[in-house]
């Protein structure tokens, strides 16, 4: 905060400590979360979750709060789709599908390269997360196709040419990692690992980052081809 205040004076900026958020991240159940942080005259109290760049971080980093926020946001967007659709009036199926893919899918997949690898084994996301997103896509697909409420979501995915949730998550995550690896300096992050003591006799266990998690799966599917990507250096352009 001292460094931030020095930067603020140089750039004629002011921080608002009243908007600061504090969250203790741990998966231990017997931990007290009463520790506060004093910033100037403001005392920042800990909370069960905090929001950063549109991603909700909860205490255990299991992304339950984030999925709940996504569900609420997408439900509003699907409600807006309902007002555009009708059996005898409104937008056509192709137009509704285009709106769904341009608006709802980015909302659903925002930050999925992080929350989709919450679990270290398997696909990374829980069945509960996948089922929640499947129900949302099935609800939207029934609106797009004008189908009955009992129509199978998987059948609607085929008829409307929509990617299933599992494939959509993998597609977005793989594109994110491929874009990061195409830069000049970011590939070094692929080897980022965390050593942490486990509860069993103080042994150290290797924890991998979300980037490394997806990178390994991508390497298994694409092999050495992933190492032959064209580097695309970023550059600054005027707004």
N, C-alpha and C positions, 0 to 999 in steps of 0.2 A: 504493500500500500504506500510505503514511503517512496518507492521508485515511481509508482503511478502518480503520486502527487507532484513529483518533480516534472514528470512528463506533462501533467495537466497545466502547470504554470507556464511551461515553455510554449504550449499550444493554446493558451487561453481557454482551457476547458475546465469543467467542474464535474466531479463525480457526485452521485446521490447515494450516500450510504444507506438511506432508508429503503432503497430498492435492492440492496445486497441480499443474497440468499446463502444459507449455510445448511449443508447436509452431510452427515457422517455416513460414510459408505463402509458397511461390513455386513457379513451374513451370520455373525454370531448373535445368538438370541439374548444372552445375558450381558448386555452392554448398555450403559446409561448414555443417553443422548442429550444431556442437559448442559454440556459445555457450550459457552457462548464466546463470541468474538467481539472485542470492543474496537470500533473504528471511529476515531475522533470522539464525538459526543453521542454516538449511536451504538447501541448494543444489538448485535445481530444474533437472533435466537435461532436455534436449529429447527428444521422442519423435516417432515417425512419424505419430501421430494422437492426438487428444484428444476427449473426450466432453463435450458441453455441452447440457444440457436434453434428453437423450436422442438428440441428433444427433451422429454421429461425424464430426469434421473431420479430414481427412487433409492432408498437406503441400501437395499440388497442387490441393486442393479439387475433385477429380474424383469424389468420393463413392463410390469403390470400397469402402472399408472400411465405410461406412454401409450400402451394399447388401448386403455380406456379413453384417453383423450382423442386418439385416432378414431375410435368407434363413434364418439360423440360428433366429431367434425364431419366424418363421412356420412353419418346419418342425416345431417343437415343438407349436405350436397345431394344425397339421394332424394331427399324431400323436394329439392329444387328441380331435379330431373322429373319427378312425378308431375309437377306443374307444367312441364314442357311436353309431356307425352299424353296421348289420348287415342282411343280406338278410331275415331272419325275426324280428329283434328290434331294439330300440333306437329312437332318435328317427326321426321321419318326415322326408321330404325338405324340407317347408316349415320344420320346426323346425331342421334342420341348416343350411338356407340362412340362416335368421334369425341363428343363432349365428355363421355365417361372416361375415355382413355386419356384425355388431355387435362381433366380436372381431378377426378376421383382417384385414379391410379397413382399420380404423383403424391397426393395426400396420403394414400395408404402405404406407399413404399418409401416415404421420406425417412431417411436415417436407417433404412433396413440393413445396411452393411454393418451397423453396430448392434442393433437389437436382435437381429436374426441369428447371432452367434452367442447368445447369452449362456447356452449350455455348451460344454466342451466336447460332448460326444454327439454323434448323429448329425442331423441337419443344423442343430444349434438352437432352434426355436422350439417351444413346447407345442403339444397338440392343442392346448387351449388357445394359444395365440393363432395357430393356423385355422382352427375351427371358427374363431371370432371373425377373422377376415373372410373366410369362406361364406359365412352367413351373410356378410355385407355384400359380397359380390353376387351371391345368388339372389338377394333382394333386388339389387340393381339390375341384374340380368332379366328378371321377371318383368321389370318396368320397361326395359329396352325392347324385349320381344313381345310384350303384351301377353305373357303366359299366366297360367293359373298359379295360385300360391303353393300348390302341391307339386308343381313341376320340379323335376330334379335339377339341382344346380349344375351337376356335371354335364347333363345333356344340354343345358343352355350354354355352357362354355363352348361346346362343340358347334352348336347351331349359330352362335354369335361370333365365333372365332375369337374367343377370349382365352388368354393364357390362364391355366389353373394357378391358384395362389402359390403353391410350392415352386412352380417353374418361374412365376413372376418374381418371387423373392430371389431365386438363384440368378435370374437374368440381370436384375438390377444390381445385385451385389457383385457379380462378375464384371459388369461394365464399370462399376466404381473402381474396383481393384485394377482393372486393365488401364483405366484412365490415369490412376495414380502411378502405376509402373511405367507409363509412357513418358513421364517427366525425367529430368536429368538426375536429380538428387534423391527423389523419393524412394526409388527401389531399395535403398539401404534400410528403410523402415521395415522391409519384409522380414528381416532377421530379428526384429524386436521381440524380446522375451522377458518374462518376469520370473524371478526366483523367489519363492515364498515358502516359509516354514509351514508344514502341515501339522495337524493335531497328533499324528501318530509318531511319537518319539522324536519330535523335532526335526524330522526329515524334510529336506527341501524338494518341492515339486515344481516342475516347469510349467508355467502358464504362458500361453501365447496370446498375442493381441488379436483383435478381430481381423485386422489386415492379414496377419500370418495365417489365421484360421481359413479364410476364404482363399488365400493364395495357395495353400496346400491342396485344397480340393480342386482349384483351377488347374494346378500343375498335374494332378492325377488324370484330369480329363484331356488336357491339351499337350502334356509332355513338355519337351524342350522348346516347343514353338513359342511358349509364353516368354521365353528369354530372348526371343528375336524380334521383339516389338520395336517399332520405330520411335525413337525419342522425340518428343515434341516439347521444346523448351517454352515455358510461359513468358509472356512479355506484356508490358503495360501499354494500354491504349487509352485514349481520352474517353471520358464518359459520353 
